[in-house]
């Protein structure tokens, strides 16, 4: 018998939720976290009385009542609604594309006028029957104005390449909302955990044993020898020592600034959609919790390629990378004592509620005995 039933690599949402469920069922768990703090990319830190989202804005949203009730069983969530603003050369536009956006673009005031204008814009690109890249796809769907002002620059910065080299499937559809509704998400439930996401993770982990500043892969054989099963939430290519090649990820660089004013931009998130501005957005953290502190804190986000010196944030799910990932996925099935879960281990862009659902499903499979053991 080994010392632990489960060794969980990573204290983000997948690892924490899985550990919680197994601990609740009487299993002995150990969590390893290579960073100095828990929570992975949802980690928040209190600075000047403000909960700062250290790795970018995280707004919880879901239509799954089971998941909403689950997270609220640990901490209370506030009523925050995501209503981002786009700044293009000093002009401000509401997102997602709705009647406010169309009025700001063209001065149209009715849904009929807006639809007519969009159709006029799209008509110039009717000759493109099978869009070969994101630029062609966006022009077919939205026309020149929306593409140029609200899509092109932001998307090229985000992906680090021209829109003509970004796959068309990235935006197979663009939601147009013909109401004056700035709520970015259509989900039934939305909010931010009161006291920050670190508070949520702490409540989920509870008294489960955890070691921070500990890199599992640096001493893999030792850690494997201490647990019956491993739950791995890191990069799947790193786990297999990149034997099929490295998977591509995009990363982010954050510049945080404390300002001696009470309100910088009047909104949590402002996207900068022109290519000449090097960052994609400015986050003002206090607005996530309707803060009234005398100071404010902003963070500028600069997208960049993943390197050995920064963190992987989201996968580049193009055809080349999917072919590599499928090889890793097939190899992973041979490791019956390893559970691969989360964004990095599954090379998939999950939202938070989806990660939690995946973790709950994985723990249920384990507890019901329908695991991979033969």
C-alpha positions in Angstrom: 0.0 0.0 0.0 1.3 3.4 -0.9 1.1 6.5 1.3 -1.6 8.3 -0.8 -4.5 7.1 -2.9 -4.2 10.1 -5.2 -1.4 12.5 -5.9 -2.9 15.6 -7.6 -0.5 17.7 -9.8 -1.8 21.2 -9.8 -4.1 23.2 -7.5 -6.2 24.9 -10.2 -9.9 24.2 -10.5 -9.6 20.7 -11.9 -7.0 19.5 -9.3 -8.7 21.2 -6.4 -12.2 19.9 -7.2 -11.1 16.4 -7.9 -9.1 16.3 -4.6 -12.1 17.6 -2.7 -14.4 15.0 -4.0 -11.9 12.1 -3.3 -11.1 13.5 0.1 -14.8 13.7 0.9 -15.1 10.0 0.0 -12.3 9.1 2.4 -9.4 8.9 0.0 -6.0 10.2 1.1 -4.8 12.9 -1.3 -1.7 15.0 -1.7 -1.7 18.1 -4.0 1.5 19.3 -5.5 1.7 22.9 -6.8 4.8 24.2 -8.6 3.9 27.8 -8.0 4.3 29.5 -4.7 0.5 29.9 -4.4 -2.6 27.8 -4.9 -5.3 28.3 -7.5 -3.5 28.1 -10.8 -4.5 30.9 -13.1 -7.6 31.8 -11.2 -5.5 33.0 -8.3 -6.4 36.3 -6.8 -4.4 38.5 -4.4 -5.5 41.2 -2.1 -3.7 44.5 -2.9 -4.8 47.8 -1.4 -8.0 46.1 -0.3 -8.7 45.0 -3.9 -8.9 41.5 -5.1 -6.5 41.4 -8.1 -6.9 38.8 -10.8 -3.2 38.0 -11.2 -3.5 36.0 -14.4 -6.2 37.9 -16.2 -9.9 38.5 -15.8 -11.9 35.5 -14.7 -15.7 35.9 -14.8 -17.6 32.8 -13.7 -20.6 32.0 -15.9 -22.7 28.9 -16.5 -26.2 27.7 -17.4 -25.6 24.5 -15.4 -27.4 24.9 -12.1 -25.6 21.9 -10.6 -22.2 23.6 -11.2 -23.5 27.0 -10.0 -24.9 25.5 -6.8 -21.6 23.6 -6.3 -19.4 26.6 -6.3 -21.8 28.6 -4.2 -21.8 25.8 -1.6 -18.2 26.9 -0.8 -18.4 30.7 -1.1 -21.1 33.3 -2.0 -20.9 34.8 -5.5 -21.8 38.4 -6.2 -24.0 39.7 -9.0 -21.2 40.9 -11.3 -22.2 41.0 -15.0 -19.5 41.1 -17.7 -20.0 44.1 -20.0 -16.7 44.8 -21.7 -16.0 47.9 -23.8 -13.9 48.1 -27.0 -11.6 51.1 -27.6 -10.6 51.6 -31.2 -8.5 54.7 -31.8 -10.3 56.5 -28.9 -13.8 55.5 -30.0 -15.7 53.4 -27.6 -18.0 50.5 -28.5 -20.1 48.1 -26.4 -19.5 44.3 -26.6 -20.8 41.9 -27.6 -22.2 43.2 -30.9 -25.6 44.6 -30.0 -27.8 47.6 -30.8 -25.6 49.9 -28.7 -22.6 48.8 -30.9 -24.5 49.3 -34.1 -25.7 52.7 -33.0 -22.1 53.7 -32.1 -20.9 52.4 -35.5 -23.6 53.7 -37.9 -26.1 55.7 -35.9 -28.9 53.1 -36.6 -31.6 53.0 -33.9 -33.8 50.0 -34.8 -33.1 46.3 -35.4 -34.4 46.6 -39.0 -31.9 49.4 -39.7 -29.1 47.5 -38.1 -29.8 44.3 -40.0 -29.9 46.2 -43.3 -26.6 47.9 -42.6 -24.9 44.5 -41.7 -26.3 42.9 -44.9 -25.0 45.8 -47.0 -21.5 45.4 -45.4 -21.5 41.6 -46.0 -22.7 41.9 -49.6 -19.3 43.0 -50.8 -17.9 39.6 -49.8 -20.6 37.3 -51.1 -18.2 36.0 -53.7 -16.2 34.2 -50.9 -17.9 30.9 -50.8 -15.4 29.0 -48.6 -13.4 31.3 -46.4 -9.8 30.2 -46.2 -8.8 32.1 -43.1 -10.2 34.2 -40.2 -10.1 37.5 -42.2 -12.2 36.1 -45.0 -14.6 34.4 -42.5 -15.0 37.6 -40.5 -15.7 39.7 -43.6 -18.3 37.2 -44.8 -20.0 37.2 -41.4 -19.8 40.9 -40.4 -18.5 43.1 -43.2 -15.7 45.7 -43.3 -16.5 48.0 -40.3 -17.0 45.4 -37.6 -14.0 43.4 -38.8 -11.7 46.4 -39.1 -12.6 48.1 -35.8 -13.5 45.3 -33.5 -12.0 42.0 -34.7 -8.8 42.4 -36.8 -6.3 44.1 -34.5 -7.4 42.4 -31.3 -7.4 38.9 -32.8 -4.0 39.4 -34.5 -2.5 40.5 -31.2 -4.2 37.7 -29.4 -2.9 35.0 -31.7 0.4 36.6 -32.7 -0.1 36.3 -36.4 -1.9 38.0 -39.3 -5.6 37.2 -39.6 -4.9 35.7 -43.0 -2.8 33.1 -41.2 -5.4 32.3 -38.5 -7.8 29.3 -39.3 -11.3 30.3 -40.3 -12.9 28.0 -37.8 -11.9 30.3 -34.9 -15.0 32.4 -35.7 -17.3 30.1 -37.6 -20.1 32.3 -36.3 -20.4 35.8 -34.8 -23.3 36.5 -32.5 -25.3 39.6 -33.4 -27.7 40.7 -30.7 -30.5 43.0 -31.9 -31.3 44.3 -28.5 -29.7 47.0 -26.3 -28.1 44.3 -24.0 -24.4 44.6 -23.1 -24.3 41.4 -21.1 -21.4 39.5 -22.7 -22.6 36.1 -21.7 -26.0 34.4 -22.4 -25.6 32.1 -19.4 -28.3 31.9 -16.6 -25.8 32.4 -13.8 -22.8 34.8 -13.6 -20.7 36.3 -10.8 -17.4 36.6 -9.0 -16.7 34.8 -5.7 -16.9 37.3 -2.9 -13.4 37.6 -1.4 -11.7 36.4 -4.7 -11.0 33.1 -6.3 -8.3 32.2 -3.9 -10.9 32.2 -1.2 -12.9 29.7 -3.3 -9.9 27.4 -3.9 -9.0 27.5 -0.2 -12.5 26.4 0.7 -12.5 23.6 -1.9 -9.1 22.3 -0.7 -9.9 22.6 2.9 -7.5 20.5 5.1 -6.2 18.4 2.2 -2.4 18.2 2.3 -0.7 20.4 -0.2 2.9 21.2 -1.1 3.6 24.5 -3.0 6.9 25.3 -4.8 7.1 21.7 -5.8 7.5 20.6 -9.5 6.2 17.1 -9.9 8.1 16.5 -13.2 11.5 17.4 -11.6 11.2 14.3 -9.3 8.5 12.3 -11.1 9.7 8.8 -10.1 9.8 9.8 -6.4 6.3 11.2 -6.4 4.9 8.3 -8.5 6.1 5.9 -5.9 4.1 7.6 -3.1 0.6 7.3 -4.6 -1.6 4.7 -6.2 -2.9 7.1 -8.9 -1.7 10.4 -10.3 -4.0 13.2 -11.4 -2.0 15.3 -13.8 -3.2 18.8 -14.9 0.0 20.2 -16.4 1.0 20.3 -20.1 0.6 16.9 -21.6 3.6 17.3 -23.9 5.8 18.1 -20.9 4.6 14.9 -19.2 5.8 12.8 -22.1 9.0 14.9 -22.5 7.8 16.3 -25.8 8.5 13.0 -27.5 6.2 13.9 -30.4 7.2 17.6 -30.4 6.1 20.6 -28.5 2.5 21.8 -28.5 2.0 25.4 -29.2 0.4 27.7 -26.6 -0.2 31.4 -26.3 1.0 33.1 -23.2 0.3 36.5 -21.5 2.5 39.1 -19.9 0.9 41.3 -17.2 1.8 44.8 -16.2 0.1 45.8 -13.0 -0.1 49.4 -11.8 -1.5 50.9 -8.6 -3.0 54.4 -9.2 -3.7 57.0 -6.7 -7.2 57.7 -8.0 -10.5 55.9 -7.2 -11.6 55.1 -10.8 -9.5 54.8 -13.9 -11.8 53.6 -16.7 -15.2 53.0 -15.2 -15.3 49.4 -16.3 -13.7 46.1 -15.4 -12.5 45.3 -18.9 -11.7 47.6 -21.8 -10.4 45.9 -25.0 -8.0 47.8 -27.2 -8.8 46.6 -30.7 -6.3 48.5 -32.9 -3.1 46.8 -33.8 -0.8 49.8 -32.9 -1.6 49.4 -29.2 0.6 46.5 -28.0 -1.7 45.2 -25.2 -5.1 43.6 -25.8 -7.0 45.0 -22.8 -6.8 46.9 -19.5 -8.4 45.3 -16.5 -9.5 47.5 -13.5 -9.9 45.0 -10.8 -12.0 46.9 -8.2 -15.0 46.9 -10.5 -15.3 43.1 -10.2 -16.5 43.6 -6.7 -18.0 47.1 -7.0 -15.1 48.5 -4.9 -15.1 51.9 -3.4 -11.4 52.0 -2.3 -9.6 55.4 -2.6 -7.0 53.8 -5.0 -7.4 51.6 -8.0 -5.4 48.9 -9.7 -5.1 48.2 -13.4 -3.4 45.5 -15.4 -2.4 45.6 -19.0 -2.4 42.3 -20.8 0.2 41.6 -23.5 -0.2 38.4 -25.5 2.9 36.5 -26.5 4.1 33.1 -27.5 4.8 30.5 -24.9 8.4 30.0 -24.1 10.4 28.4 -21.3 10.2 31.6 -19.3 6.5 32.1 -19.2 3.2 30.2 -18.6 1.0 28.5 -21.1 -2.5 30.0 -21.1 -4.4 28.7 -24.0 -3.8 26.1 -26.7 -3.5 26.9 -30.4 -6.0 24.4 -31.7 -5.0 24.4 -35.3 -4.7 21.3 -37.5 -0.9 20.9 -36.9 -1.2 21.0 -33.1 -4.3 18.8 -33.0 -2.3 16.1 -34.9 0.4 16.2 -32.3 -2.0 16.2 -29.4 -3.8 13.2 -30.8 -0.5 11.2 -30.6 -0.1 12.3 -26.9 -3.7 11.4 -26.2 -3.3 7.9 -27.6 -0.1 7.4 -25.6 -1.9 8.6 -22.4 -4.5 5.8 -22.7 -1.6 3.4 -22.0 -1.0 5.0 -18.6 -3.8 3.4 -16.6 -2.8 4.9 -13.3 -2.7 8.5 -14.6 -5.8 10.8 -15.0 -5.2 13.7 -17.3 -7.5 16.6 -16.8 -7.8 20.4 -17.3 -6.9 22.8 -20.1 -3.2 21.9 -20.4 -3.5 18.2 -20.0 -6.4 17.9 -22.4 -5.1 20.7 -24.7 -8.5 22.3 -24.8 -9.8 25.8 -24.1 -12.2 25.1 -21.2 -14.2 27.7 -19.4 -14.1 27.5 -15.6 -17.5 25.8 -15.2 -16.5 23.2 -17.8 -13.3 22.4 -15.9 -15.3 21.9 -12.7 -17.7 19.6 -14.5 -14.9 17.6 -16.0 -13.3 17.2 -12.5 -16.6 16.1 -11.0 -17.2 13.6 -13.8 -13.7 12.2 -13.4 -14.1 11.8 -9.6 -17.5 10.1 -10.1 -15.9 7.6 -12.5 -13.2 6.8 -10.0 -15.6 6.4 -7.1 -18.0 4.2 -9.1 -15.1 1.9 -10.1 -15.4 2.6 -13.8 -11.9 3.7 -14.1 -9.2 2.6 -16.6 -7.9 -0.2 -14.5 -8.0 -3.6 -16.3 
